[in-house]
Amino acid sequence: MDSTKKITKLTLESLKDKDLESTPINYEKEFLEQAKTIDKELYEELLQKNILSELNYFIECLPEIISPSINFNNDEKINSFLEKVNKNPKKLLNKTSIEELKEITKERVKADREVLKNKTDDIIKLSNLMEKYFDKTILESTNSSEKFDVIKNELKDLNISNASYRELGQLQSKLINTIYSIEHSMQNNRVELNESKEQFDSLNKKIEELQKELAVVKQEKSTDFLTSVLNRRAYEEEVEKIEKKHEAFESNYAIVFYDIDHFKQINDTYGHTCGDTVLKTFGKILKSLTRKEDVIARYGGEEFLALINYEEEKELYKYIKRVKNLITTTKFKYKDIRIHVEFSAGVSFRANYTNYIDAKKKSDDLLYQAKKEGRNKVIFDNGVIL
């Protein structure tokens, strides 16, 4: 009887004596204990395999652990570190790697704190301006067009930090639209409104409560039941809003057309329930990487569409790299099956086209080109390929 058979026998006897079930975890633990006494060479070999297995699992979870939460300026350092430990998992345990991981975490925390400070300052600025114009605009203004221009210019001069520009840029548009709508609806009743402010305040509270209830109903109506991102109808509504903002403020945004590679093969191999799980996970990842002021929707089947605001084109490249890195390093799980998923995409910059229709068609054409040229790539309308 060789040492392996002997260890196996002793393992089963020990589990029985200890009144433990022969589960994989209990068996592995007891087998290592017996090997430690009977065959030290086998014990060391098993111990190394066990450590390496645990390291690989930890590295698989590492992108989710250290991914930036607010500020993404240290993406390159994170990606470089992940690439290094993926090639050689044992490097994760050496002192240099641990110090590098600590430094990445410190930089991330410091950058996030700075962003939060800037956002707080910017919200105070905008709140003060909203308070200043509420009564004056609604109750005193007689020329809505003139007031619209004044507010628009003052909002632009707020000196909002880069960290908050996108979020508050959306709030900026909503403020202007709200003031314009209120002026338009109340232009024949300004005197009555001034005399009945208490009644107006009471009514406004009721309206806010109704708006909250309507928002819940609208969200349920506009969400794709499978992936929890916007459905196609809700996406078309968002296109109208972002186009109005583009026309009024010359804001920049890009259209990203995603398509999961070999999705039919996944369905044929593992079944449609597995395919649904892949779609849910894919949608969840896209939603987690898409900011509130941007739009992500399921367009149909395995196709997803995103509208991404930006100030500089390099922001789009960083966004796509984050999506590509997280999708390709995530093991899509279905029961005990782990599936590696890749995608193709086409990206068009709205500013390069006279209308949204042409820009969307270009992103769709680029997606088709990416799939035709071998898949697993993203093609931009300026020729950049990732």
DAURCOR-V456469 format. One record per backbone hydrogen bond with DSSP energy under -1.0 kcal/mol. CO is the residue of the C=O (numbers start at 1). NH is the residue of the N-H. Records with the same first field share a line. If there is no record, write none. Layout:
CO = NH + NH
//
This chain:
2 = 6
3 = 7
4 = 8
5 = 9
6 = 10
7 = 11
8 = 12
9 = 13
10 = 14
11 = 15
12 = 16
13 = 17
14 = 18
15 = 20
16 = 19
21 = 23
23 = 27
24 = 28
25 = 29
26 = 30
27 = 31
28 = 32
29 = 33
30 = 34
31 = 35
32 = 36
34 = 38
35 = 39
39 = 43
40 = 44
41 = 45
42 = 46
43 = 47
44 = 48
45 = 49
46 = 50
47 = 51
48 = 52
49 = 53
50 = 54
51 = 55
52 = 56
53 = 57
54 = 58
55 = 59
56 = 60
57 = 61
58 = 62
61 = 65
62 = 66
63 = 67
72 = 75
74 = 78
75 = 79
76 = 80
77 = 81
78 = 82
79 = 83
80 = 84
81 = 85
82 = 86
83 = 87
84 = 88
88 = 91
89 = 92
90 = 93
91 = 94
94 = 98
95 = 99
96 = 100
97 = 101
98 = 102
99 = 103
100 = 104
101 = 105
102 = 106
103 = 107
104 = 108
105 = 109
106 = 110
107 = 111
108 = 112
109 = 113
110 = 114
111 = 115
112 = 116
113 = 117
114 = 118
115 = 119
116 = 120
117 = 121
118 = 122
119 = 123
120 = 124
121 = 125
122 = 126
123 = 127
124 = 128
125 = 129
126 = 130
127 = 131
128 = 132
129 = 133
130 = 134
133 = 137
134 = 138
135 = 139
136 = 140
143 = 147
144 = 148
145 = 149
146 = 150
147 = 151
148 = 152
149 = 153
150 = 154
151 = 155
152 = 156
153 = 157
155 = 158
161 = 164
164 = 168
165 = 169
166 = 170
167 = 171
168 = 172
169 = 173
170 = 174
171 = 175
172 = 176
173 = 177
174 = 178
175 = 179
176 = 180
177 = 181
178 = 182
179 = 183
180 = 184
181 = 185
182 = 186
186 = 189
189 = 193
190 = 194
191 = 195
192 = 196
196 = 200
197 = 201
198 = 202
199 = 203
200 = 204
201 = 205
202 = 206
203 = 207
204 = 208
205 = 209
206 = 210
207 = 211
208 = 212
209 = 213
210 = 214
211 = 215
212 = 216
213 = 217
214 = 218
215 = 219
216 = 220
217 = 221
218 = 222
222 = 231
224 = 228
229 = 224
230 = 298
231 = 235
232 = 236
233 = 237
234 = 238
235 = 239
236 = 240
237 = 241
238 = 242
239 = 243
240 = 244
241 = 245
242 = 246
243 = 247
244 = 248
245 = 249
246 = 250
252 = 310
253 = 350
254 = 308
255 = 348
256 = 306
257 = 346
258 = 304
259 = 344
262 = 266
263 = 267
264 = 268
265 = 269
266 = 270
267 = 271
271 = 275
272 = 276
273 = 277
274 = 278
275 = 279
276 = 280
277 = 281
278 = 282
279 = 283
280 = 284
281 = 285
282 = 286
283 = 287
284 = 288
285 = 289
291 = 294
295 = 307
296 = 230
297 = 305
300 = 303
302 = 260
303 = 299 + 300
304 = 258
305 = 297
306 = 256
307 = 295
308 = 254
312 = 315
313 = 316 + 317
314 = 318
315 = 319
316 = 320
317 = 321
318 = 322
319 = 323
320 = 324
321 = 325
322 = 326
323 = 327
324 = 328
325 = 329
326 = 330
332 = 339
334 = 337
337 = 334
339 = 332
342 = 261
344 = 259
345 = 379
346 = 257
347 = 381
348 = 255
349 = 352
350 = 353
355 = 359
356 = 360
357 = 361
358 = 362
359 = 363
360 = 364
361 = 365
362 = 366
363 = 367
364 = 368
365 = 369
366 = 370
367 = 371
368 = 372
369 = 373
370 = 375
371 = 374
377 = 345
378 = 386
379 = 347
380 = 383
384 = 380
//
